[in-house]
Amino acid sequence: MPGESPKTGSISPAACKLLQAIPKVDDFLGVLTDSGHPVTTRSKNIVRQVLEECRQAILAGDLTDKNELAQPKLIARFEARLAARNTPNFKRVINATGVVIHTNLGRSVLPDSAMAWINRVGAGYSNLEFDLTTGRRGSRYSLVEELLCELTGAEAALVVNNNAAAVLLSLETLAKGREVVVSRGQLVEIGGSFRIPDVMARSGATLIEVGATNRTHLRDYEAAITENTALLLKVHTSNYRIIGFSSEVPLPDLVTLAGRHDLPVMEDLGSGCLIDLSRFGLPREPTVGEVVASGADVVTFSGDKLLGGPQAGIILGRKEIVERIKKNPLNRALRIDKFTLAGLEAVLRIYGDQEDALKIIPTLAMLSMPIEKIKARAQKLIRQIKKPLTDHCFAVTISAFSRVGGGALPEQDLPTVAVALTPLNRSVNDLEKSLREYPEPVIGRIEKDQFLLDMRTVADHEINQLATTILAVLGTDR
Ligand SMILES: *Cc1c(COP(=O)(O)O)cnc(C)c1O
């Protein structure tokens, strides 16, 4: 406890004196009451923390000046901690990393109209599970099913908490206690905790690996099919790419083979995009609609990757199969909540016009953004910071590369424009840390001893705030 005499003999007399100068908790609480801070459970906890912090600092030799323990100093420490406690842990940050679908920074940014709809629907009662035509109980899935079918050509659809849940639920429904054939090259791990073999095990299905890591042939699948086979599974190798001597079986061939054996085919698309983005310099990937048209019986993908919506798992497929998945009791544990559903419906509605989607959905807008527009953002930032930073930091615009992120299109470098900061009076690591720890944090990256702010992922309306933060952190004002 603070104020207690130290137990070891190795403490210097000076440190001992300092330790004795730490006030008792109750005495300090008295001081706080006098200075207008009410005594609460929280303030007591903070007082204990502050006094303990002082004790540790003395023992570590970091606190050697008795003035640091003076009342005004201790009150200031208390107030700083109290202020930190009162700010939310979950904060808005400025993403200047250039990684568009940044899983650690919340993946997709929702369009304003989707946020407004979440607000509108969430602030009152809604027809979440109420059929307004019959006046009876309805299904939450029906709110987006028709839209999803219209946009992808699927017969039926349902949505769950995320794509991991979509895969788990689909496998559990279709293959529990039976075998699922997958190519060895597609046994991927996504973001550390989602591994196809592990999810398969949890679903109660048995994984039958076929082919070699780099090549799998149709005959490999064929040889693995037994009377115990429930499903052929194809997994999008989202976050890595096998290059060189490699091949995988195209979905239509898999569908033909499965058809001969009366088996369903499932594809876990991971990112699942509704629009072909190849005209923006991204690689040609089959759209969700094309995968459905190829004859996959079940298709799963994320709501917050290339779709640009909220976290969700979308399951599309043949009506009879989707109905079985809907009825699985596990579904209840994985279900989507009403806010997410409102956001998802709003985003899906924007896809009614593809050109609108590319403009309005932030994920798509950032991925398809012309370089001139990114450059204009960089120049706008430079104009605001260059002069005030003259004696503190070099600031220039440079060409760099952004990433799609979210495990989507891993090899794809997108040419971009970044603002590169080279601080003159401190290290670049120190600048990175200060921006990251600022009350409204800015996250960028260090490259070649420069701090890069990739303007692709900084929204127009964030540029003024970004400039203010940079100037504040570098100790200058406009
Ligand atoms: C991202 C991904 C998942 C997991 O999706 P979440 O929405 O993050 O749960 C599963 N499979 C593939 C192929 C993925 O790319």
PDBQT file of the ligand as one rigid body, heavy atoms in Angstrom, charges set to zero:
ROOT
HETATM    1  C1  LIG A 501     -12.623 -13.119 -44.423  1.00  0.00    +0.000 C 
HETATM    2  C2  LIG A 501     -12.918 -14.510 -44.740  1.00  0.00    +0.000 A 
HETATM    3  C3  LIG A 501     -13.670 -15.297 -43.857  1.00  0.00    +0.000 A 
HETATM    4  C4  LIG A 501     -14.160 -14.769 -42.545  1.00  0.00    +0.000 C 
HETATM    5  O1  LIG A 501     -15.128 -13.778 -42.750  1.00  0.00    +0.000 OA
HETATM    6  P1  LIG A 501     -15.584 -12.852 -41.517  1.00  0.00    +0.000 P 
HETATM    7  O2  LIG A 501     -16.681 -12.023 -42.104  1.00  0.00    +0.000 OA
HETATM    8  O3  LIG A 501     -14.394 -12.076 -41.107  1.00  0.00    +0.000 OA
HETATM    9  O4  LIG A 501     -16.073 -13.757 -40.448  1.00  0.00    +0.000 OA
HETATM   10  C5  LIG A 501     -13.918 -16.607 -44.206  1.00  0.00    +0.000 A 
HETATM   11  N1  LIG A 501     -13.471 -17.125 -45.374  1.00  0.00    +0.000 NA
HETATM   12  C6  LIG A 501     -12.735 -16.391 -46.248  1.00  0.00    +0.000 A 
HETATM   13  C7  LIG A 501     -12.257 -17.037 -47.504  1.00  0.00    +0.000 C 
HETATM   14  C8  LIG A 501     -12.441 -15.054 -45.962  1.00  0.00    +0.000 A 
HETATM   15  O5  LIG A 501     -11.723 -14.333 -46.818  1.00  0.00    +0.000 OA
ENDROOT
TORSDOF 0
